[in-house]
Amino acid sequence: MTGGKFRAVTLGTITAALLLTSGLSGCSSMAEKVRRGDVPVENFSAEQIFERGEYELNRRQHDEAARYFGEVERLYPYSDWAKRSLIMQAYAYHAGKDYENSRSSAQRFIDYYPTDDDAAYAQYLLALSYYDQIDEVGRDQGLTFQALQSLRAVIERYPDSEYARSSVLKFELAFDHLAAKEMEIGRYYLRHKNYAAAVNRFRVVVEDFQTTTHTAEALHRLVEAYLSLGLNDEAQTAGAILGYNFQGTEWYEDSYKLLTRRGLEMKSRGDNWLAKIYRQMLKGRWL
């Protein structure tokens, strides 16, 4: 890699950099000299140390790569190489699944170079450092909330960047993940006949996560819970919402059977919170 004007880091340029092997033949000998103590790392130029970091990335030695990129920042803090090394260090840490250090490097880049072309990628890496830890419904949801906030930052601050579309898709998946957590807890309460607690969880899904894939089931579970509590108006209204929006689903069919067996209709009744949603829905203000 040569000096001069730097290009913005993108997913494509990072991938290309990892595939380059020409010009890196001296990296191995350099590393040997540094390890043996023959030549301190301070004796090498910023470009040489940076290239060593790329070489280690190509070998999937992510910690070593991050270390070399850190050395560039330490030894040449005001150079263009230092700026480029900082974003590459964030990438190296993330590739090695060291998400905490990846966040730290990405955040430093955003703080130091907020108007740089690579700031969008730094914000995206910051978001990924949370998002990539969302691996199962039962995990602590704090990471999911942080992922949502960071992904929203990418979408709002860099709407024209190549990372915005990916962030939108990941935001929707993370949002769905939160709804899935509420459903899991609600089903637990329902199985243990703690109907009031179950209602509270399913209500959150219907009110706050109505655009996710869990809304139809949440409405059906509300029918089940309210029937068990003897609150027929609420159960019928939940069924009415199901019938209006999700008539082709299994959840509609199950709720229909539950209600009709008791001589009840899928019809909005009373002035409860579900009836208000039903009225909003008729006006096109829900879903």
C-alpha positions in Angstrom: 0.0 0.0 0.0 1.4 3.4 -0.9 1.0 6.8 0.8 -0.9 9.7 -0.6 -4.7 10.3 -0.5 -6.7 7.7 1.3 -10.0 6.3 0.0 -12.9 5.8 2.3 -13.1 2.4 3.9 -15.9 0.3 2.6 -16.9 -3.4 3.0 -15.6 -3.9 -0.6 -12.2 -2.2 0.0 -11.6 -4.1 3.2 -12.3 -7.4 1.5 -10.0 -6.4 -1.3 -7.3 -5.5 1.1 -7.5 -8.8 2.8 -7.0 -10.6 -0.6 -3.8 -8.6 -1.5 -0.6 -10.4 -0.8 1.7 -8.5 -3.1 3.9 -6.0 -1.4 3.6 -7.8 2.0 6.6 -10.2 1.6 8.7 -8.1 4.0 6.0 -8.2 6.7 7.0 -11.6 8.0 10.7 -10.7 8.3 9.7 -7.4 10.0 7.6 -9.3 12.5 10.5 -11.7 13.2 12.9 -8.8 13.9 10.4 -7.1 16.2 9.7 -10.4 18.1 13.4 -11.1 18.5 14.0 -7.6 19.7 16.5 -7.0 17.0 14.6 -4.0 15.8 12.0 -2.1 17.9 8.7 -1.4 16.2 9.4 2.3 16.5 12.1 1.9 13.8 9.4 1.1 11.1 7.4 3.6 9.2 3.6 4.0 9.7 3.0 2.5 6.3 5.1 -0.6 7.1 3.4 -1.2 10.4 0.0 -0.7 8.8 0.9 -3.2 6.1 1.9 -5.7 8.8 -1.6 -5.2 10.3 -3.2 -6.0 6.9 -0.9 -9.1 6.6 -2.1 -10.4 10.0 -5.7 -9.8 9.0 -5.1 -11.9 5.9 -3.8 -14.6 8.1 -6.9 -14.2 10.4 -4.7 -13.3 13.3 -7.1 -10.6 14.4 -5.6 -9.7 17.8 -2.2 -9.3 16.2 -3.7 -7.2 13.4 -5.4 -5.0 16.0 -2.1 -4.7 17.9 -0.2 -3.5 14.9 -2.9 -1.0 13.9 -2.8 0.3 17.5 1.0 0.8 17.2 0.4 3.0 14.2 -2.0 5.1 16.2 0.4 5.2 19.2 3.6 6.1 17.2 2.1 8.3 14.5 -1.0 9.8 16.2 -1.4 12.8 13.8 -0.8 11.0 10.5 -3.4 9.8 8.0 -2.1 6.3 8.7 -3.3 6.6 12.3 -6.8 7.6 11.2 -7.0 4.6 8.8 -5.4 2.3 11.4 -8.1 3.2 13.9 -11.0 2.1 11.7 -9.1 -1.0 10.7 -8.4 -1.8 14.3 -12.2 -1.6 15.0 -12.7 -4.0 12.0 -10.0 -6.4 13.2 -11.4 -6.6 16.7 -14.9 -7.2 15.3 -13.6 -9.9 12.9 -12.1 -11.6 16.0 -15.4 -11.3 17.9 -13.8 -9.0 20.5 -16.9 -6.8 20.4 -16.0 -4.6 23.4 -12.7 -3.5 22.0 -14.3 -3.1 18.5 -16.9 -0.7 20.0 -14.1 1.2 21.8 -12.1 1.7 18.6 -15.2 2.5 16.5 -16.4 5.1 19.0 -12.9 6.7 19.2 -13.0 7.1 15.4 -16.4 8.7 15.5 -15.3 11.0 18.3 -12.0 12.0 16.6 -13.2 12.1 12.9 -17.0 12.8 13.0 -17.0 14.2 9.5 -14.7 11.7 7.8 -16.0 9.5 5.0 -15.4 6.5 7.2 -17.5 7.7 10.1 -20.5 5.9 8.6 -18.6 2.6 8.6 -17.4 3.2 12.2 -21.0 3.8 13.3 -22.0 0.6 11.5 -19.3 -1.4 13.2 -20.4 0.0 16.5 -24.0 -1.2 15.8 -22.7 -4.6 14.7 -20.8 -5.0 17.9 -24.1 -5.1 19.7 -26.2 -6.8 17.0 -23.9 -9.7 16.4 -24.3 -10.7 20.1 -28.0 -11.1 19.8 -28.0 -14.8 19.3 -31.0 -16.2 21.1 -34.3 -15.0 22.5 -33.4 -15.8 26.1 -30.4 -13.5 26.2 -30.4 -10.3 28.2 -32.3 -7.7 26.0 -30.0 -4.8 26.9 -27.8 -5.6 24.0 -30.8 -5.6 21.7 -31.8 -2.1 22.8 -28.3 -0.9 22.3 -28.2 -2.5 18.9 -31.4 -0.7 17.9 -30.1 2.7 19.1 -26.9 2.3 17.2 -28.5 1.0 14.0 -31.0 3.9 14.2 -28.0 6.3 14.3 -26.6 4.8 11.1 -30.0 5.2 9.4 -30.6 8.7 10.5 -27.0 10.1 10.3 -25.9 8.4 7.1 -29.1 7.7 5.1 -27.3 7.8 1.8 -24.4 5.5 2.9 -24.1 1.9 1.7 -24.6 0.8 5.3 -28.1 2.4 5.7 -30.0 -0.4 3.9 -28.3 -3.1 5.8 -28.9 -1.2 9.1 -32.7 -1.0 8.2 -32.9 -4.8 7.7 -31.0 -5.5 11.0 -33.1 -2.9 12.8 -36.2 -4.8 11.8 -34.8 -8.1 12.9 -33.6 -6.7 16.2 -37.1 -5.2 16.8 -38.7 -8.5 16.0 -36.3 -10.1 18.5 -37.6 -7.9 21.3 -41.2 -8.8 20.5 -40.1 -12.5 20.6 -38.8 -12.0 24.1 -42.1 -10.5 25.2 -44.0 -13.4 23.7 -41.7 -16.0 25.3 -42.4 -14.5 28.8 -46.1 -14.1 28.1 -46.4 -17.7 27.1 -44.6 -18.8 30.3 -47.2 -16.8 32.4 -50.0 -18.3 30.3 -48.9 -21.8 30.9 -48.7 -21.2 34.6 -52.1 -19.6 34.6 -50.8 -16.2 35.6 -53.2 -14.6 33.2 -52.9 -11.0 34.3 -49.1 -11.1 33.8 -49.5 -12.8 30.5 -51.9 -10.1 29.3 -49.4 -7.4 30.2 -46.7 -9.0 28.0 -49.0 -9.6 25.0 -50.3 -6.1 25.3 -46.8 -4.8 24.9 -46.4 -6.7 21.6 -49.8 -5.4 20.3 -49.2 -1.8 21.3 -45.4 -1.4 20.7 -44.4 -4.2 18.3 -47.5 -4.4 16.0 -45.4 -4.4 12.8 -43.5 -7.5 13.8 -44.3 -11.1 12.9 -45.6 -11.8 16.4 -48.7 -9.6 16.5 -51.2 -12.2 15.3 -50.2 -14.7 17.9 -50.2 -12.0 20.6 -53.8 -11.2 19.8 -54.7 -14.9 19.9 -53.0 -15.3 23.3 -55.0 -12.3 24.5 -58.2 -14.1 23.5 -57.0 -17.1 25.5 -56.0 -15.1 28.6 -59.1 -12.9 28.6 -61.4 -15.8 28.3 -59.7 -17.5 31.2 -60.2 -14.3 33.2 -63.8 -14.1 32.2 -63.3 -10.8 30.3 -65.4 -11.6 27.3 -65.5 -8.1 25.8 -61.7 -7.9 25.7 -61.5 -11.4 24.2 -64.0 -10.7 21.5 -62.3 -7.4 20.6 -58.9 -9.1 20.3 -60.7 -11.6 18.0 -62.2 -8.7 16.0 -58.7 -7.3 15.4 -57.5 -10.7 14.4 -60.3 -11.0 11.9 -59.7 -7.6 10.4 -55.9 -8.1 9.8 -55.0 -11.7 10.1 -58.0 -13.7 8.8 -55.8 -16.1 6.9 -53.7 -17.2 9.8 -53.9 -20.2 12.1 -54.2 -17.8 15.0 -57.4 -16.4 13.6 -58.8 -19.9 13.2 -57.9 -20.9 16.7 -59.4 -17.8 18.2 -62.5 -18.2 16.1 -63.0 -21.7 17.6 -62.4 -20.6 21.1 -64.9 -17.8 20.9 -67.7 -19.5 18.9 -67.6 -22.5 21.3 -68.7 -20.1 24.0 -71.3 -18.4 21.8 -69.2 -15.3 21.4 -68.5 -13.3 18.3 -65.3 -11.8 16.9 -66.6 -8.3 17.4 -65.4 -5.2 19.1 -67.2 -4.7 22.4 -66.9 -2.2 25.3 -64.5 0.7 25.7 -61.3 -1.2 26.7 -57.8 -0.6 25.3 -58.3 -3.1 22.5 -61.5 -1.3 21.4 -59.5 1.9 21.0 -56.9 0.0 18.9 -59.8 -1.4 16.8 -61.1 2.1 16.2 -57.7 3.4 15.2 -57.3 0.4 12.9 -60.5 1.3 11.1 -59.1 4.8 10.5 -55.9 3.3 9.1 -53.8 4.4 12.2 -52.7 0.9 13.3 -50.4 -1.5 11.5 
